């Protein structure tokens, strides 16, 4: 049976990018939380960190592909909304794209500055490099606090906006991405 969607809906690829990145980001938060609960320098912690790095590489790659896809294919026409809401939506989406690009970059820089190697599902990609305390300190703040908390806030606003559109405005915004 073929799926029938209105012209206003995002295509399958756009929806696959969206939900895959969302699932990978959830996996990254889960691995980060799990890592922090494990004993330092334990094999389990190293495995969880390597998994976290692999998911970050995937998030970065999928986000780049998603941005290129969107620039080439476009998006459905926005639903009618006051100008301020439309501007907020555009800025929020740009901020989400930037955060999903910069969070993996700062994570990679953090690992490299800490003398760690970056792995992609067991395959070494980059490093290790000499330890650099200045870069390590800056990336710990960016990756560990600033960008992570910013992304959590952006995701929260994104989810609340989708639910507000669905339950309050009943304008089918949420249905366009599911």
FENVENSUL-V926861 format. One record per residue. N is the residue number from 1. RES is the residue in three letters. SS is DSSP state (A for helix, B for strand, O for the rest). D_FIRST is the distance of its C-alpha to the first C-alpha in Angstrom with 2 decimals. Layout:
# FENVENSUL-V926861
[[N	RES	SS	D_FIRST] [N	RES	SS	D_FIRST]]
This chain:
# FENVENSUL-V926861
[[1	UNK	O	0.00] [2	UNK	O	3.79] [3	UNK	O	6.53] [4	UNK	O	9.25] [5	UNK	O	12.67] [6	UNK	O	16.09] [7	UNK	O	18.48] [8	UNK	O	20.55] [9	UNK	O	18.29] [10	UNK	O	19.04] [11	UNK	O	16.78] [12	UNK	A	15.13] [13	UNK	A	18.38] [14	UNK	A	20.60] [15	UNK	A	18.86] [16	UNK	A	19.03] [17	UNK	A	22.70] [18	UNK	A	23.49] [19	UNK	A	22.28] [20	UNK	A	23.50] [21	UNK	A	26.88] [22	UNK	A	27.03] [23	UNK	A	26.47] [24	UNK	A	29.00] [25	UNK	A	31.46] [26	UNK	A	31.23] [27	UNK	A	31.97] [28	UNK	A	34.89] [29	UNK	A	36.37] [30	UNK	A	35.99] [31	UNK	A	37.70] [32	UNK	A	40.39] [33	UNK	A	41.12] [34	UNK	A	41.21] [35	UNK	A	43.45] [36	UNK	A	45.92] [37	UNK	A	46.32] [38	UNK	O	47.18] [39	UNK	O	50.65] [40	UNK	O	51.62] [41	UNK	O	51.68] [42	UNK	O	49.93] [43	UNK	A	47.46] [44	UNK	A	44.78] [45	UNK	A	45.36] [46	UNK	A	45.26] [47	UNK	A	41.93] [48	UNK	A	40.41] [49	UNK	A	41.89] [50	UNK	A	40.51] [51	UNK	A	37.02] [52	UNK	A	37.57] [53	UNK	A	38.62] [54	UNK	A	35.61] [55	UNK	A	33.24] [56	UNK	A	35.39] [57	UNK	A	35.11] [58	UNK	A	31.29] [59	UNK	A	31.39] [60	UNK	A	33.75] [61	UNK	A	31.77] [62	UNK	A	28.40] [63	UNK	A	30.21] [64	UNK	A	31.86] [65	UNK	A	28.64] [66	UNK	A	27.03] [67	UNK	A	30.05] [68	UNK	A	29.98] [69	UNK	A	26.26] [70	UNK	A	26.96] [71	UNK	A	30.08] [72	UNK	A	28.36] [73	UNK	A	25.09] [74	UNK	O	26.50] [75	UNK	O	24.97] [76	UNK	O	23.72] [77	UNK	O	26.72] [78	UNK	O	28.45] [79	UNK	O	28.31] [80	UNK	O	31.70] [81	UNK	O	34.19] [82	UNK	O	37.95] [83	UNK	A	39.24] [84	UNK	A	40.38] [85	UNK	A	36.99] [86	UNK	A	35.31] [87	UNK	A	38.05] [88	UNK	A	37.64] [89	UNK	A	33.92] [90	UNK	A	34.60] [91	UNK	A	37.47] [92	UNK	A	35.57] [93	UNK	A	32.72] [94	UNK	A	35.33] [95	UNK	A	37.21] [96	UNK	A	34.15] [97	UNK	A	33.55] [98	UNK	A	37.27] [99	UNK	A	37.55] [100	UNK	A	34.67] [101	UNK	A	36.50] [102	UNK	A	40.05] [103	UNK	A	39.62] [104	UNK	A	38.73] [105	UNK	A	41.48] [106	UNK	A	44.08] [107	UNK	A	42.98] [108	UNK	A	43.48] [109	UNK	A	46.83] [110	UNK	A	47.82] [111	UNK	A	47.16] [112	UNK	A	48.98] [113	UNK	A	51.88] [114	UNK	O	52.19] [115	UNK	O	52.61] [116	UNK	O	49.22] [117	UNK	O	46.85] [118	UNK	B	43.23] [119	UNK	B	40.74] [120	UNK	B	37.12] [121	UNK	O	35.89] [122	UNK	O	39.25] [123	UNK	B	39.97] [124	UNK	B	42.87] [125	UNK	B	42.09] [126	UNK	B	45.23] [127	UNK	O	48.61] [128	UNK	O	50.59] [129	UNK	O	53.01] [130	UNK	O	56.33] [131	UNK	O	56.23] [132	UNK	O	56.66] [133	UNK	A	57.64] [134	UNK	A	57.36] [135	UNK	A	53.78] [136	UNK	A	52.91] [137	UNK	A	54.33] [138	UNK	A	52.56] [139	UNK	A	49.15] [140	UNK	A	49.60] [141	UNK	A	50.05] [142	UNK	A	47.18] [143	UNK	A	44.60] [144	UNK	A	45.80] [145	UNK	A	46.51] [146	UNK	A	46.00] [147	UNK	A	42.59] [148	UNK	A	41.08] [149	UNK	A	42.24] [150	UNK	A	41.26] [151	UNK	A	37.71] [152	UNK	A	37.58] [153	UNK	A	38.86] [154	UNK	A	36.39] [155	UNK	A	33.44] [156	UNK	A	34.93] [157	UNK	A	35.33] [158	UNK	A	31.82] [159	UNK	A	30.33] [160	UNK	A	32.75] [161	UNK	A	31.96] [162	UNK	A	28.20] [163	UNK	A	29.00] [164	UNK	A	31.58] [165	UNK	A	29.17] [166	UNK	A	26.63] [167	UNK	A	29.14] [168	UNK	A	32.08] [169	UNK	A	30.98] [170	UNK	O	27.50] [171	UNK	O	26.54] [172	UNK	O	23.02] [173	UNK	O	24.39] [174	UNK	A	22.96] [175	UNK	A	19.44] [176	UNK	A	19.50] [177	UNK	O	19.72] [178	UNK	O	17.40]]
